[in-house]
Amino acid sequence: MGDEQKTVPLSVDGRSIEAPPGTLLIEACKSVGIEVPSFCYYPGLSLQAACRMCLVEIEKTPKLQTACTVIVQPGMVVRTSTPQVHAARKAMLEFLLTNHPLDCPVCDKGGECELQDMVFRYGAAESRFAEEKEHQPEQRFSSVVYFDYPRCILCFRCVRVCDEAMDVKALGVGQRGVRSTIIPNRPDGTLECEECGMCIDICPVGALTSHQYRYKTRPWEMKYVGTPCAHCGDGCKTTLNIRNNQILRGNNRDKTGINGEFLCIKGRYGGDFVHHPERLRQPLVRRHGRLEPATWEEGLDLVAHRLKEITVSAGPDRIGFLGSNRTTNEENYLLQRFARTVIGTNNIDHHRTADYAALVAALGGDTTAFAASGDLARTAAILLIGSDPTHNHPLLAYNIRAAGRLHDARLYVINAREIKLRRQADRFVQVPAGQEAAAVEALLGAAPDLPPDARQELDKVRAALEKESDVIVLFGAEMWGRGVKRLVEFGQKLAGKTRYIALGDYANSRGAADMGVLPDLLPGYGPLTDATLRKKWEQLWNSSLPATPGLNARQMFEPGRLRGLYVVGANPVKTFKLAHTRDGLGAPELLVVQELFLTETAQLADVVLPAASAYEKDGTLTNTCGELQRLRRPLEPVGARSDFEILRLLSYALGKPIPWRTPEAAFEEIRQQVPGYQVSLASLLVGEATRTAPGDGRHADKAAETSPGLIFSSDDSLFTSGTLGRFSEMLNSVPERKLPRSQL
């Protein structure tokens, strides 16, 4: 074993380089900055060798070779820029341009077209061919994708990425020879797919274009801001293309995020909710039974006056705060501090879509047991319990497929539904709804009340997992409280290092829990009942903290519990399926809502304060795997204010000012004080995702048990995203939104 060759030495253009065994020559050249052009080759996809642009000379080989199919060999001597290579590439460009329309001035790909770049580089300005160019009208494959047949160079990238990476198979090749063309999967010439837009971004020319971006602008007229997506909990980086304070498209072509170039429809096109005409732009105050426009001063003064009034007459425990799983870490941290120090109550909670607290407690401070999203793409074995990652966590589903396709990873699935990932599963066990925790008991060797077929299949899964090592376990909202503890006990019995991912729904579900937006836990999951820990935070904030755990979200809606309810970035009427009346919320005397739109909850409010969206403010977000990313502000808010600014101004109005003037100041305290958030500031500022690992070992195992009914998923599809999805024109335009999931 010790004699195995770790690298392969070779020479490229006179330079001695080394590459791992099995590396393709084109990748070896790229690793040392030597460009070998290609159209059909794309990392991670099957090899095509169709475009012939990557031809190189290899010593002692009589003909030019395609660098995308040649594996490096010891002593190989390669030349990538000889006159023969140059002439071959120029000739290939001539062939491609034989029938390619010269419409660069009107093509949406102009300025970022790979064919255009290569023609400029190799000078194929004149052609020896004089054939009449073929003209065909554009085809509208879907409300997202347009296809221009004459521009297509038949690289088949789109077909392969849809088939192999996305497992959708919505595109194929029709006809033969010079008539070959890309065709969609429906007989009427339209697409039925996930509408992710990967085919558009991967296309090297302007054959596939985006409906959202068509004929709007040019690449050099926009600014580009890389920031985490505002939708699901995966934390994909999306590079928003901005002109005139408007998002024109999203992509991640520089591949710098944890998602590489992958984005689902929400990340690529779902940012248009920001510009919806129903966005709230000024405060609303209820007068004579109606919500009417008001100034910011009127709105904030009224909220401060009413909060003071209730605190004095009924006590701070009669006020509750409902936070958000979309607001930033800094805003969540400020909200729980505002509730506990400015008002003096622990009545603070949010819609919990995964039981992060239970996982932290079960791990007992083992911060090495959290898996990152990229780990999934490289692991050897995966256990998935509950959830539907294809719809709820598209990036994680993409990585699971990549692990199986590229690394032969084994996938074991326990679910109550026939989810799409069943196709990749080595073992799939369908259990009755709500019996996922019982399935874990079966894995531990117990005899729960499950159907005989399910128990037999679970025995096979247990036997298979006992032969695995270094397993990654993913679980959804179906697992909570004691069920999570038992799952970790099972994982600890497996060989190697078992790691875990709790699957939360939205952009900052994990961050809201980490920051202490919980009635019984402080930031970092420290229990409120621990006097020593509570004293630490009291000294830091120079304020006493109530020692008794507060009301959870469902308790807040019980009649008579609260006189005042403050809702930040949430819609409990819809989320918790409450009656669309004040009585449904427990009949509070005061209802304040900070929101982007006039949601069902906001319609009932006494005061509505317009909040900035994730694309209109700075801060940080923590994805469901615990990866922290900087949120950069690509847009300037119009009329709205960030939740951070609103709460800070209210603290001054209430006479107990919180001193942070900026989110950066709050984040510096988070870095210093919240367990697991002692991250590199430099890495964060340059746009990298930084791992967090919350859970102080001294306190993690003391976290309180989770009450039934608090952990539940909104179970969004690829085309829905809670409130935000309802206000996205692109998400609502795709017909697949109405299809059963089994058809996608």
Beta strands, then each sheet from edge to edge (+ up, - down):
strand 1: 8-12
strand 2: 15-19
strand 3: 55-58
strand 4: 65-66
strand 5: 76-79
strand 6: 139-140
strand 7: 145-147
strand 8: 171-174
strand 9: 181-184
strand 10: 208-210
strand 11: 223-228
strand 12: 237-243
strand 13: 246-251
strand 14: 284-287
strand 15: 290-293
strand 16: 319-322
strand 17: 348-349
strand 18: 381-385
strand 19: 410-415
strand 20: 427-430
strand 21: 472-475
strand 22: 499-502
strand 23: 521-522
strand 24: 526-527
strand 25: 564-568
strand 26: 590-595
strand 27: 607-610
strand 28: 619-622
strand 29: 627-631
strand 30: 690-691
sheet 1: 2+ 1- 5- 3+ 4-
sheet 2: 6+ 7- 10+
sheet 3: 8+ 9-
sheet 4: 11+ 12- 13+
sheet 5: 15+ 14- 27+ 26+ 25+ 16+ 17+
sheet 6: 20+ 19+ 18+ 21+ 22+
sheet 7: 23+ 24-
sheet 8: 28+ 29- 30+
end
